[in-house]
């Protein structure tokens, strides 16, 4: 086996094999990991309080190795975690209404895992947190609940989730691992190395691994904010931004970001963890804060432009927001940009309906398509690959004879939108 990338203490070699793994949290991060561990021969216990997630994980596992179902089980009781020798924590880390980090799910997971810890166990955290949380918040809870001492009696690692739902899966992305100590890094390497085909990279500490994830998503937030500001500037100038970006792409060093609504559970959330902790230690991150504010209010800016677009056209059109997930090809509406845009339009007294074939009940889809067709404005926010072929037909029905289409995605261009319909691209 290859060594990990050199750390401050030298290369880390493989440790002993771990065979019974508990995955705490069976959402978009935990479920794929649980299935890969199962596929690679581990006994897996999937722990989640939500019945639907447990059912989905068990259903998926049955398609992996249906004759070995005894190696995969889902549970809702923390008592069922006992007997595992590795624990992976992959629970949500959102922000509250005040945009402050909410660590309650991670803390609860630590209490549950701590009650099941045995000497020699590994606990690996994948939930996004700011530097210092694993060492300063999680480890003390684990030690208190277990009566054991981290680094002496059990191993602790941080390995940030890096998958991109709908785009790149777990095994296709290099996995970053940082341990409490060298032995913890060895244990984490042994767990992840057979599962992640893209390979692993070790960093020298828990904090370096924690910061890796925040830097990755913070950088994307800043770049998208710049493009959103440029989009407004180009609009004011009357310049076609698509033409400008096409020219920019001819330079090798240009980073190809697009303007757009920032939502979901990573890019729209992680910078708040970075900003909150930086402020607590006296570090001013003005650019990061400004970018986050730009993207957080961009839904409102687009609502302003849509309102201006229809001003003076007589009766306000009925609005259909087409596509409501936070990104294409995922069935997740958490922190959805299109839904926030819909809310801002309702605040402006528009009659707004939403439609998304990927997440909506078929009856709702049918009802919207059968609804009133006069004076319609369709805002195309998200187009899923599986339904791209239906977009033109849907717009033909939704917009009526003389409707207006507002496109927030390149997938709804003039080549797709029926010729009789007026098309305005805002992004």
N, C-alpha and C positions, 0 to 999 in steps of 0.2 A: 504493500500500500504506500502511496506517496505521502510525504509529510505535508502538513499544512504550510502555508506561507510563513516565513520566519516572523516570529513575534519578538518582543523585547527580550524574552528569555531563550530565544532560539527556536528551531523547528519543533513542532509538536507531533509526535508519532501517534499511531492508533492505540486505543486502549481496549479493554475487554468488551466483548459483545454484550449488548443489552437485548433482552428478548421479550419482556412484557412491558408495554408502553401504554400509559394513560394520556389521552389527548383531551384537555380540558377546554371545551368550547368547540362546537361542531358547525361553525359558520363557514364563510367563504375561505378562511385560512385553515381552520382546524380540520374540516372534513376532507379536503384533498390530501392533507398530510396523513391523516389517519388511514386513508385508503392506500397511500403509497407504502406506509409502514407495514400494513397488512399484506400488500402485494409482495413485499420483500421478506416475508416469513415471520414477522413479529406477531405475537399475541397483542391485540389492541383492545383497550377499553375506552370507548368514547363517552365522555361525560358532558351532558348538557341538560339544563333545566327545561328547555323547550321541546315539547313532544315532537313537533314537526321536524325539527333538525335531527333528532334521534332516529325518527322513522326514515328520513331521507338517507342518512348515513348508512343505516342497516340495509336499505334497499340497494344503494350503490355497492356496498360490500358484497352483496349476493351475486352481483354480476362479475366480480373480480375472480374469486375462486369459490364457486357455489358449493363445492364438496367439503370445504374446510371452514364452514360457518362458525364452528366452535371457537375459532381463533379471533373472532371479531364480535364484540357485543357492545351495546350502548346501555348506559345507566343514567339514573337521575339522582342516586343516593351517593354522597361522598364516601360512605362506608365501603362501597364497591371498589374504591380506588386502592384499598389495601392489597398488598401483594405485588404491586407494580414496582419495577426497578427504574423506570424513567417516566417523567411527567413533562408534558409539553403544554404550556399555558398559552392559549390563543383566544382570549376573550376580548370583547370590544373595549376600547379606551376612547370614548367620545369626549366632547366638551359640554358643559352645561349652558344654560341660557345666557350666562354672563361670559361665555367663551373661555372659562377657566377649565383646566383639565379635570376630568372625572375618573378617578382611579378606583371607584368602588367595586367594579367587577374584578379587577386584578387583585384587590385586597381580599375579596371574598374567595377567589380562587386559591390564593395563598393559604387562607385558613383551611379550606377543604383539603388541599394537597398536604399541608403541614400535619394534618391529622392522620395521614396515611404514610408519611415518610418512614423509611427504614434506613439503617446505616448502609452506605454505599450507593444510595439512590442518586439519580440526576434529576434536577429541575431546570428545564430550559424555557425561557420566556420569549415569545414571539410578538406579544402585544406591544404596540408602539407606545413608548413612554419617553420622558426627557431623561437626560443623563443623571444618574444617581438614584433613580427609583428602584432598580433591581437591588442595588446594594443597601440603600437607605430605608426603603419601605418594605420590599418583598422579603429580603433575607431575615429581618427581625421577626416578621410574622411567622415565617417558616420555622425559625428556631424556637420561638415561644410555643407554638402549637406542637412541635415534635419533641422538644426537649433535647434536640441534637444541635451540633455546632457546624455551621457551613464551612466548608474547606477542610474540616477535620473528619466529620461524620458523613457528609453528603456533598455533592457537587452542584454548582450553580452556573448557568450560562445564559447569555442573551444572544438570540439569533433572529434579527428582525425579519418579519414576513416581507417578501418583495415581489409577490405574484401580481399580475395585472389581470383582474377578472375580465374574461371575454377576449383577452389578447395572448398573454404568456402564462403558462402553467408553472407549478412548483418545480418540476424537474428541469426546466429550461433556463432557470436564472441562477447564477452563482450565489451561493449562500454564505453570508457573513456570520462568523461565530466569534464571540468574545467570552472568556471564562473568568470566574472569580479567581482562579489560579490555574497553573498548568495542568493539574489533574482534571479539573473541570473542563478545560478545553479538550483534553484527550477524550473524555467521556462524551462530550457533545459531538466531536468529530466522528466517533465510532457510531453514534446514532444516525447522523445525517448523511455521512459519506456514501453509503450504498444506495441511498434514496435519490440523491440529487445528481443527475447525470452531468449537469453543467460544471460541477465542482464546488469546492469550498474555499473560502479565504478566511484566515484567522486574523483577528486584531488583538491588541495586547491587553484589553481590559473590557469589562462590562460597559463602561461609560463610552468607550470608542465605538462599540457596537450599537449602543443606544443612539448615539449622535449620528451614525451613518444614515439611519432611516430618516431622521429629521432633516438632514442636509439634502438628501435626495429629493424629498417632496417639497421642502422649502424652496429649493432652486427652481423647481417646475412652477411653483406658485408665483415666484418673482418674474419669471420669463413670460408667463401667461398674462400677468398684470401689465407688463410693458406692452405686449401686443394689444391688449384691450385699450390702453391709452393711445397707441398708434392708430388703432381702428377709429377711435373718435376723432383724432386729428385728421386722418385721411378723409373721413366723412365731411368734416368742416371745410376741407380744401376742395372737395369734389373730385378727389383722386381715387381711382380704383385700386384698393389695397391688394386684391388678388393679383393684379398685374405687377405691382411693386414686389410682392413676395416671390412671384415667379422669377423676376429678375434677380432678386437677392439670392435665390437658391443656386445661381450659377457660380457663386463664390464658395470655395471649398470650406471656408471657416464659418459660414453662416449656420446658425442653429435654427432649425425649422420648427418654430412654435407658431401656433395659430391663436387668434383671439377666441374667446368662448366663455361659456358659463362654467364655473368651477364648483363642483359638488362632490358628493360621495363621502367616504369615511377616511380618506387619506389626505389628498392635497388640500382640501378645504378645512381640515382639522389639525393636522400635524404641526403647521406653523404656530398655532396657538400654544402648543406644548413648548416649543422652542422659545417663543416670546415670553411666556409666563416665567419659565425658569431663568432665562437671561435677565429679566427684570429683577428677579429675586436675588441675584448675585451682582447687581449693579452694572450690567452690560446693556448698552443701548443699541438695539437692532432696528434703526430707523427705516432702512430700505425694506426689510422684511415686513415690518408693521405697515408701512405704506402700501406695499403690494397686497397684503392680506385685506386691507381696507378697500382697495380698488376692486378686487375680485368679489368681496362680500357685498358690495353695493352695485355690481354690474347688472344684476337682474333688474334693479330699479332703473338704471340708465337705459336698458333696452325697452322697458315698459314706457319710459318717457318718449323714446323714438317711435315706438308703435303708435302711441297716442298722437304724436305730431303728424305721423303719416296719414292718419285717417281724419285729422281735423279738416273741417270745411267740406267734407264729403256727404254732408247730410246726416241721416240717421246712423247712429253708431252700429257698426257691424257686430254680429255675434262672432265670438272668437272660439276656435278650436285649437288647443295646443296639442300638436301631434308628436308623440314621443315624450314620455315622462320619467324614464329612468335617468340616473345621473350620467350614464355614458352608454354608447351603443353596445348591444349584444350581451347585456347583463340584466337580470330581472330584479334589480335593486333600486329602490326609489329613496333610500336614505339620503337626506341632505340634497335632494334633487334640485338642480338649477331650473329645469323647466317648470317644476311645481312651484318654486318660489316666484318665477316670472308670472305664472298664472295667478298667484296670490296678489302680486302687485297690480296686475291688470284688473282684478276684481275690486281692489281698493280704488281704482279709477272708474268704477261703475260700469265696466264691461261685463257682458253676459258671457262667461267663460265655461267651456266644456273641455275635458281632456280625453285623449284617446291614445292608447298604447297597446298594440296587438300582443306584445310579449307578456305583459303583466295584467291586463284587464280581463275580466270575465267576458266570455264571448257574447253574453246577452247585452253587456254594456256597449261593446263594440258595435253590435247590430243596431242598438237603439240610437247611438250617435250617428251612424251612417244613414239611418232612416229619418233623422230629425229634419227640422226646417232647413231649407237650402238657400233661402234668399238672404242677401246681404251678409255673406259669410267672409270672415278673415281666418285663414289657416296659418298658424305659426308652426313651421316644421322645425322642431328642436332636435329630435333624435330619430335616426332611421336605422333599424336593425337589419343586419345582412339577410336574415331569414325572411324578412318581409319587404325587402327593397323592390322586388318585382311588383308588389302590390301598391307601391306609393302613388304612381301616376293614376291608377284607378281610384284609389281612395281620395286623392285630391280632386279628381273629376266629379266625384259625388259630393264631397264635403264643401267645396267652394261654390257650387252652383254655376249659373251661367256667366256671371260677371264678378266673381269673387276675387279676392286679393290673397296672394300667398306671400308670406314673409319667411324667408329661409335663414336659419341659423346654422346650417350645415352644408358643406359642399355636395352632400348626397342629394340635395334638392335644388338642382340647377336647372337651367333653361332646357336642357336635354331631357328632363324628366317631367317638369311641370307642363301641363297641357297649354298649348300655344294661346288659347283664348284668355287665359288667366294672367292677370298682372302679377309680376314677380319682383319682389324687392329683397335683396340679400343684405342683411344687417351684420353678418359675420363672415 
